[in-house]
């Protein structure tokens, strides 16, 4: 009999749904529960049977709701989406564990799978260990505003997930099961009674606090465990490696508190606060771990030996308690704790919650703490207690090496236009009559290089500069102070948004010099200068710009101080908004090919930083496939990528899910770097075909979005963009400038809005037109060529796989109701008609190329997930439409706005990767 592997998932969803229903009945009354249940059953009937009568009934019920009923319905269906997410995450954990317990072939994306492939490909364990000596892998958390969930809601969900996990792992007695059910009911009740929306807009400091919660939940514990697992797997393969300890190749970065591009609320004071909050979090973690370690290592001198170094460490300890006189390990740990407490006092100006036994000298750098922990480790190993060294101490030692006293490097980012204005003002003040902005590119570079060659500073303490200039100088000075206070790893990267030429790089270099982060006389640069190429045109020019930059001896001298490693950031979001899904993906791919060639020519090490969002329209999709789909030579063991918005919670709020996602990044980087046979170079005709498709898709996309009269008005009226701008989901404004121009709108709300109305337009528009044109021009071999590309070229296959997911989550019937919000019938019919036609052409093209009969035939797990979710998403969309209509017709009260925002929250939760 075939086992139904999804039966436990359905059981969990029924359990959570039943408890939510019971909560609604108890809290809101039988009438509200009955209404919600009627809506649910009608929606399920429509989705299951494609029953048009059921659809009409559903719309009739929802359109007739009172405002209070609307809010209750929106809350109920939103919370069901949240609970379904929890059940799905638990099911993934369940299936992964079952796979491991059964001893099956390691799953794709796991470290075991990557190592098995590497060994099968002839790579020795020692070779793989050497690979990690130079590897650099970093997920980078950003505060981009697509996370609509409050942290309090996420905390409630964490409690529910923990209870669900306990039920799954343990055999419970009837009494224990009853207690478990009662605890689950309490947790669901707390969720229902917790306010879903924030009453005020988040500050940057709030965003920092939210980001830190993922370190506490996942990174501080799971990153060290990942290292330990990898080291053990390599050592097991080759015992000659002994007690292998890999360097810190995997680190978690952050933009939160340092990303100033378009966010006026990120200041030098905020950066300093963010750094202090991070240090407080990591020092608190170390102190807690040391306290527990001291309680556990109660080893007596008469029963175990200790090294001379350990005895000396214990002798230096201020712990003089007679009860621990013969416990050298405990005394040593008390001394380490006392020094770390002093470090807490030195760096943060406050006492830790748990006081040390006495005062001690602080650690000046994290390496000193690491050395003392190493003394503990070596003494345990040398004296027959290696098993103890492999426990909590091992993980703490690794955490210190990875997180230091800074926790996570904070990237600084600013727009090149701001740097240009600041440099122009500094030059004009220091050399009256200088008009830097009037110079051409050649003359700008000459001026900048001359300034970079001298230690003379441009800024004067006796001059009052503009707010922009004062703010930028203050940021870089704060970064310099952070290096002195927390170590150079606290801030390692400065990113330039909207980079389009060499002078953009040199302008930042000049500002770094003003703060002492670039020292001409030493030819030393203390941070990485990173260009961000975002638009289609800038991506095309990126290799040429870098070629010209590397031709400058002055810049190459600075790069020597960074180990000849240059990072390039690639913008997925803005390139998509600029040129559409297909052209963006192709432009990024071509840029990488060109950059690989230029870097090889100049002997510079390349590290790519992928600015991916959560949705496919912003470069989202499965990370494993995305990394493996990179062109040959683009990874080279080094990769950074952004983790944004709701994706952070989805990936890292649950420790086990977080560990799995971290493994995926490491496994994919290893495979993409070493197992080149998995991604052979595409045939020349594939590249030519892709260029032809891109050209047609670009024309179709630009023609609709930027060249169709009235499109801007259509977008603002048919989506929730105006209401999203009002949501308290981030500190950053929705647009770079005041107004409604698509060009000024940030890519995040652009994509998020299309997801809410179930069109997902940024994730597919233009592909249907491109394929239709290609097949018309090549009637004989056109389709066969595309099918071959899909089978043989991982880049093209990944592109189509992501588009398949987006199209499956779209719904033209629901989207048509949003289109009905457009007041001009002619405009509505003209534009939505074009969108509908292109959607159908795109679906037809995708199915023809992949050979599927329906969308997601090749991904049955996701197909089932979407099919199960739609009956609960549909009511939210219909409620949202009706509330938008009332809101825009002048019924502008707080309850209507609340209902709209709750529906936005629920739809985002149901789609999971919408921003």
GUZAPA-934804 format. One line per 2 residues: for each residue x, y, z of C-alpha. Coordinates in steps of 0.02 Angstrom, whole numbers. Each point is the difference from the previous one (the first is absolute). Example, Ala and Ser with C-alpha at 12.3 -4.5 7.8 and 13.67 -1.06 7.14 Angstrom:
BEGIN
615/-225/390; 69/172/-33
***
This chain:
BEGIN
0/0/0; 72/169/-52
27/117/147; -83/171/-14
147/110/47; -108/156/8
-128/-73/121; 89/74/154
-1/172/-84; -187/-8/-29
-24/-61/179; 99/149/68
-96/123/-109; -165/-73/58
57/7/181; 54/181/-10
-152/49/-103; -116/-83/126
83/90/145; -10/165/-92
-184/-33/-35; -33/-41/182
89/159/51; -105/105/-119
-160/-80/66; 50/29/181
62/177/-24; -115/71/-134
-156/-105/16; -91/-133/-99
-64/121/-132; 174/57/-51
65/-178/1; -146/-57/-108
31/141/-124; 185/-41/-15
-37/-186/-19; -127/35/-137
128/107/-93; 131/-136/20
-111/-139/-65; -60/104/-147
178/47/-47; 58/-181/11
-146/-53/-110; 43/128/-130
184/-46/-4; -31/-188/3
-138/-9/-129; 27/163/-97
-181/36/46; -54/168/-72
-155/3/109; 112/-20/152
105/145/-58; -152/113/-20
-61/-55/171; 170/37/76
10/173/-76; -177/37/57
36/-49/179; 161/99/8
-66/156/-84; -145/8/125
107/-7/157; -7/140/126
163/85/46; 15/-95/162
-40/-166/-84; 128/40/-135
138/23/128; -43/-162/90
-1/-96/-165; 165/78/-53
79/-43/168; -62/-179/-3
61/-39/-175; 164/93/28
37/-100/156; -42/-160/-90
135/42/-129; 123/26/143
-45/-167/78; 11/-89/-167
177/69/-19; 46/-72/169
-71/-170/-48; 94/-1/-165
164/46/82; -25/-139/127
-38/-122/-139; 162/44/-89
94/-31/163; -94/-164/23
40/-62/-175; 183/50/16
17/-94/163; -88/-152/-70
120/3/-146; 150/4/116
-69/-133/116; -31/-116/-146
180/21/-55; -55/47/-175
107/86/-129; 37/177/64
-124/129/-59; 46/127/-132
61/160/80; 67/-82/157
183/1/47; 2/-190/-4
-66/4/-179; 130/128/-56
143/-93/82; -57/-167/-73
0/77/-174; 171/76/30
72/-165/58; -79/-89/-147
80/129/-114; 173/-46/64
25/138/128; 90/-52/159
-55/58/173; 163/95/21
-35/92/-164; -173/49/60
71/61/165; 121/107/-98
-146/68/-102; -78/70/158
165/86/43; -37/128/-135
-190/-11/-9; -111/146/50
-188/-26/17; -118/126/77
-189/23/7; -31/184/37
-156/56/94; -82/158/-64
-140/107/69; -91/19/-164
-185/20/43; -92/-155/-56
-7/-83/171; -176/47/50
-4/-112/154; 28/75/171
136/-81/104; -132/-38/131
-96/-101/-130; 159/-93/-48
31/-39/183; -175/-75/15
31/-104/-155; 166/-60/70
-90/-64/155; -128/-92/-107
137/-76/-108; 93/-60/154
-156/-86/67; -35/-79/-169
178/-62/-10; -10/-78/173
-158/-94/-46; 88/-65/-154
159/-61/83; -65/-76/159
-117/-143/42; -120/82/120
-106/-80/133; -186/43/-4
27/125/141; 150/78/-89
-100/11/-161; -140/89/93
123/123/75; 77/26/-172
-169/39/-76; -38/121/139
166/88/-24; -33/10/-187
-172/77/31; 79/129/114
130/42/-131; -131/20/-137
-105/108/117; 149/113/35
29/13/-188; -182/49/-28
6/129/138; 166/76/-56
-14/155/-106; 46/-46/-178
57/171/-58; 122/127/70
-80/160/66; 149/105/-55
132/-6/-134; 157/-98/41
156/97/41; 169/-60/-60
40/-51/179; -159/-105/1
62/-84/-159; 168/-35/82
-88/-81/148; -104/-107/-117
155/-54/-94; 89/-47/162
-140/-119/45; 53/-116/-142
175/-11/72; -73/-50/167
-121/-124/-80; 114/-77/-129
169/69/-51; 95/2/165
-33/-185/26; -28/-73/-172
149/78/-88; 124/-82/122
-94/-165/-16; 14/8/-189
188/23/12; 12/-147/120
-101/-112/-115; 105/45/-152
163/-27/94; -58/-169/64
-55/-58/-172; 169/46/-76
99/-77/144; -104/-159/-10
46/-15/-184; 184/30/36
56/-37/180; 168/78/-41
-85/169/13; -17/-32/186
-102/124/102; -27/113/-150
-47/181/33; -46/99/-154
25/188/-13; -150/116/15
-60/-9/-180; -186/18/41
-56/163/79; -168/87/12
1/183/-51; -122/142/20
-55/161/-84; -113/49/145
64/163/70; 123/33/-141
-107/8/-158; -25/185/-33
-56/-10/-182; -165/92/0
-20/-15/188; 29/167/88
-24/-83/170; 166/-94/-7
123/118/81; 169/-14/85
-89/-8/168; -111/-142/-62
151/-94/-68; 86/16/169
-158/-60/88; -14/-149/-118
181/-50/32; -25/13/188
-161/-103/-7; 89/-135/-99
146/-3/121; -120/-10/146
-88/-149/-79; 157/-99/-35
86/38/165; -159/-49/92
-1/-165/-93; 182/-36/43
-27/42/183; -151/-116/10
96/-140/-83; 148/24/117
-115/-3/151; -75/-165/-57
170/-70/-46; 67/43/172
-144/-93/81; 31/-152/-109
192/-15/8; 9/-48/185
159/-100/-29; 102/-27/160
190/9/1; 15/-168/86
-101/-86/-134; 64/82/-159
161/81/-55; 17/174/-72
132/81/-108; 121/128/68
-83/133/-106; -170/-44/73
69/2/178; 78/170/-34
-166/63/-68; -88/-63/157
133/81/111; -30/169/-83
-186/-15/33; -74/118/130
-107/-145/60; 70/-40/173
-146/-103/65; 60/-146/108
-140/-104/-75; 86/7/-170
179/-7/57; 26/-174/-73
-105/35/-158; 124/82/-120
-116/-1/-150; -138/89/95
123/127/68; 69/31/-173
-175/25/-69; -41/120/143
152/101/-49; -50/0/-184
-175/54/51; 69/142/107
108/65/-143; -145/-11/-122
-113/92/122; 132/136/6
-1/3/-190; -188/25/6
27/147/117; 138/72/-109
-92/-13/-167; -177/37/55
19/100/160; -115/-116/97
8/-152/113; -58/-169/-66
-158/-70/81; 100/-132/95
148/74/93; 173/-83/6
79/-63/161; 121/147/-3
74/132/-114; 128/-45/-133
87/78/-148; -107/6/-159
39/-90/-161; 55/132/-125
-36/-109/-152; -101/-157/-30
157/-98/-43; 55/11/183
-163/-83/55; 22/-131/-135
176/-40/64; -62/-29/177
-137/-115/-61; 130/-93/-102
98/-31/160; -154/-85/74
-20/-103/-158; 180/-58/-12
8/-48/184; -158/-104/-12
62/-89/-157; 173/-34/72
-68/-71/162; -127/-127/-58
-153/112/-9; -11/30/-188
-186/-42/5; -28/150/114
98/112/-118; -117/-50/-142
-157/59/91; -53/176/48
180/61/5; 27/-46/-182
-152/99/-55; 47/150/107
177/3/-69; -70/-3/-176
-126/137/39; 138/115/64
101/-27/-159; -149/38/-111
-91/137/95; 141/85/97
-55/147/106; -99/76/-145
-123/-143/-39; -24/44/-185
92/116/-119; -113/147/-43
12/55/-181; -8/185/-39
-98/47/-157; -34/166/-82
-53/63/-171; 137/62/-116
-95/164/-26; 21/40/185
187/-39/-5; 16/112/-153
-86/147/86; 107/-19/156
164/-10/-95; -51/150/-106
-35/103/157; 163/-51/83
101/46/-154; -91/164/-26
29/50/182; 183/-50/2
35/72/-173; -123/142/-35
-55/5/-180; 12/-188/-26
-157/-68/-84; 26/-187/13
-174/-45/-64; 30/94/-162
152/-108/-42; -7/-148/-119
47/-175/57; 184/14/-49
26/164/91; -95/-61/152
114/-152/15; 154/110/-17
-57/115/141; -45/-147/112
162/-93/-31; 102/156/41
-92/18/164; 20/-184/41
188/14/-24; 21/125/141
-34/-19/187; -74/175/2
-182/2/57; -134/106/-83
-121/16/146; 31/137/125
-68/4/179; -24/188/-21
-124/-15/-144; -187/-35/16
-47/-114/-145; -171/-51/-66
-98/-132/95; 42/-130/-134
186/30/15; 0/9/190
-102/-161/7; 113/-96/-118
160/54/86; -76/-47/168
-45/-175/-63; 177/-37/-57
74/70/160; -119/-113/97
62/-146/-104; 180/43/44
-46/7/184; -88/-168/-16
163/-77/-63; 90/65/153
-137/-52/120; -66/-166/-65
134/-56/-123; 21/19/-188
-127/-138/-35; -140/112/67
-9/95/-166; 88/-75/-151
-103/55/-151; -56/165/-77
-123/-18/-144; -37/130/-133
-176/-7/-69; -27/56/-179
182/-23/-50; 24/43/-182
183/52/-18; 174/-2/76
-19/169/83; -138/-72/111
129/-117/76; 132/134/21
-124/119/82; -33/-126/137
187/-30/17; 25/186/29
-135/4/136; 80/-150/85
165/93/0; -84/145/91
-43/-119/143; 168/-90/7
-68/-160/-77; 115/24/-149
180/52/33; 95/54/-157
174/-3/78; -27/-184/49
-98/-42/-157; -123/-80/120
-188/-17/-14; -96/-59/154
-165/-46/-84; -56/-71/-166
-64/125/-129; -144/-88/-87
-91/62/-155; -183/-46/-19
-51/-14/-182; -191/8/-9
-76/55/-164; 6/-97/-163
120/128/-73; 113/-1/153
8/-190/-1; 52/4/-182
138/127/39; 61/-85/160
145/-99/-77; 64/153/-92
-10/109/155; 98/-127/102
128/-22/-138; 34/187/1
6/3/190; 126/-142/9
108/92/-127; 32/135/131
161/-39/98; -60/104/148
-156/-105/21; 92/-164/-24
122/51/137; -147/22/117
-72/-167/-55; 162/-85/48
-38/44/180; -165/-94/-18
84/-157/-65; -38/46/-182
-182/-45/33; -134/109/-78
-184/-23/37; -135/45/-127
-182/17/49; -132/-38/-131
-174/74/15; -142/-119/-39
-143/112/56; 33/159/-95
59/-89/-156; -165/-93/-1
-102/159/22; 106/80/-136
-5/-138/-131; -116/-140/55
27/-176/63; 83/-81/-150
115/143/-47; 52/27/179
50/-182/22; 94/-3/-165
87/166/34; 60/-63/168
66/-160/-78; 93/94/-138
72/122/125; 71/-143/102
81/-78/-154; 81/166/-43
58/31/178; 79/-173/13
102/38/-157; 54/174/59
51/-61/173; 101/-142/-74
87/123/-116; 56/108/147
34/-141/124; -133/60/122
-106/-116/107; -187/22/-32
-135/-11/133; -178/28/-60
-133/71/113; -173/-43/-64
-133/127/50; -144/-124/-3
-172/33/72; -131/-123/57
-107/-3/-155; 52/-63/-171
-26/177/-65; 143/53/113
117/-145/-32; -79/-120/125
-29/-185/-17; 94/-151/69
177/50/46; 75/-168/-40
-54/1/-183; 41/184/-17
180/-23/56; 26/-153/-110
-71/95/-149; 138/131/8
119/4/-150; 164/-93/15
130/88/107; -125/120/79
-4/-81/172; 180/-56/35
-41/-42/181; -54/178/37
-179/63/4; -109/120/96
-187/21/-20; -134/103/82
-138/-73/107; -144/123/-1
-167/34/79; -116/-146/35
131/-121/-68; 106/26/157
-138/-63/113; -46/-141/-119
180/-61/-8; 72/37/171
-136/18/133; -1/-189/27
174/-65/48; -15/-163/-98
-65/87/-155; 137/129/21
134/-134/12; -67/-79/-160
8/166/-92; 177/34/58
51/-174/-59; -77/36/-169
112/153/-23; 157/-95/48
-44/-154/-103; -45/99/-155
157/106/11; 107/-155/16
-83/-86/-148; -1/155/-111
185/28/34; 71/-176/-12
-124/-107/-96; 8/94/-164
-66/-150/-96; -171/35/78
-13/165/-95; 85/-18/-170
19/156/-105; -155/31/-107
9/-23/-187; 31/156/-104
-171/-14/-82; -80/-1/173
80/168/38; -58/71/-166
-177/-62/30; -2/73/175
53/169/-67; -139/-3/-129
-128/-47/134; 64/137/114
-14/132/-134; -182/-44/-35
-44/-14/185; 81/169/35
-102/81/-137; -161/-76/65
33/46/181; 60/178/-32
-142/23/-121; -128/-38/135
78/76/155; 89/155/-64
-74/38/-171; -187/-31/22
-94/159/38; -97/-17/162
94/-153/64; 61/93/153
-178/46/45; -58/-179/-33
133/-67/119; -42/119/143
-187/-31/-16; 1/-189/-27
123/-48/139; 22/37/184
157/105/-29; -75/153/86
-53/-102/150; 166/-93/8
86/168/12; -104/33/157
45/-166/84; 117/4/149
113/-134/-73; 167/88/-8
96/161/28; 33/31/-185
-117/105/-111; -86/-94/-143
63/122/-133; 168/84/-22
-89/162/-44; -172/74/28
-123/-43/-138; -67/-153/-89
128/-30/-138; 43/-183/-23
182/52/-23; 6/72/177
-92/-142/85; 107/-123/95
4/-175/-72; -64/-77/161
-173/81/8; -10/-18/-190
15/-189/11; -97/-14/163
-149/91/-77; -10/-116/-150
7/-150/116; -144/64/106
-115/11/-152; 55/-175/-53
75/53/-166; 185/-18/44
35/98/-160; 187/34/36
31/-188/5; -56/-46/-176
-59/143/-112; 85/0/-170
45/-184/-10; -154/-48/-100
30/137/-128; 183/-48/-13
-36/-184/-33; -138/40/-123
117/113/-99; 141/-128/5
-110/-142/-62; -73/110/-137
175/41/-60; 57/-182/14
-154/-105/-44; 97/-162/-25
126/-14/141; -61/139/118
-88/-104/131; 127/-141/-8
140/125/38; -92/66/152
-35/-176/63; 184/-44/-18
47/156/97; -117/-52/139
74/-175/10; 184/44/-18
25/174/74; -26/22/188
-17/189/-16; -147/-14/-119
-78/-144/98; 9/100/162
-75/151/-86; -149/-102/-58
-18/-90/166; -14/165/92
-123/66/-127; -102/-159/17
-18/33/186; -52/181/-26
-129/-41/-132; -75/-135/111
-23/126/140; -83/125/-116
-188/4/-29; -71/96/-147
-179/-9/63; 45/84/164
116/121/-90; -145/52/-111
-95/58/154; 147/111/50
-1/68/-177; -180/46/33
63/131/123; 67/102/-147
-125/140/-27; 27/23/-188
-82/-150/-87; 94/26/-163
168/6/89; -45/-152/106
-55/-106/-147; 148/48/-109
137/-35/127; -76/-151/88
-39/-74/-170; 184/10/-46
50/-75/166; -125/-143/-17
60/-41/-176; 182/2/51
-35/-108/152; -83/-133/-107
139/9/-130; 128/-20/138
-87/-151/77; -18/-81/-172
184/31/-39; 57/-69/168
-102/-159/-16; 58/-28/-179
182/17/47; -4/-102/160
-120/-133/-63; -114/20/150
-188/-16/-17; -32/121/143
101/125/97; 111/-77/135
-19/-178/-64; 187/-17/33
-19/65/178; -144/-99/76
41/53/179; -18/185/-39
-150/-35/-110; -90/-84/145
49/140/116; -71/133/-115
-157/-100/-33; -30/-16/187
32/185/32; -107/79/-136
-169/-29/86; 66/101/147
84/134/-106; -150/34/-113
-112/71/138; 141/116/55
19/68/-176; -186/26/-19
-10/87/170; 146/110/-48
-81/52/-163; -163/47/84
90/99/135; 106/90/-130
-158/48/-91; -79/69/158
160/89/50; 20/84/-169
-184/45/-6; 23/108/154
-39/-121/142; 163/47/82
-15/-61/178; 126/-92/105
-92/-167/-10; 6/-2/-191
186/40/-1; 29/-132/134
-90/-130/-104; 103/42/-154
162/-16/95; -52/-164/81
-42/-70/-171; 170/55/-66
80/-92/145; -100/-158/-35
31/-4/-187; 187/25/28
1/-143/126; -95/-113/-118
116/33/-148; 156/-7/111
120/80/-127; -93/153/-60
125/139/26
***
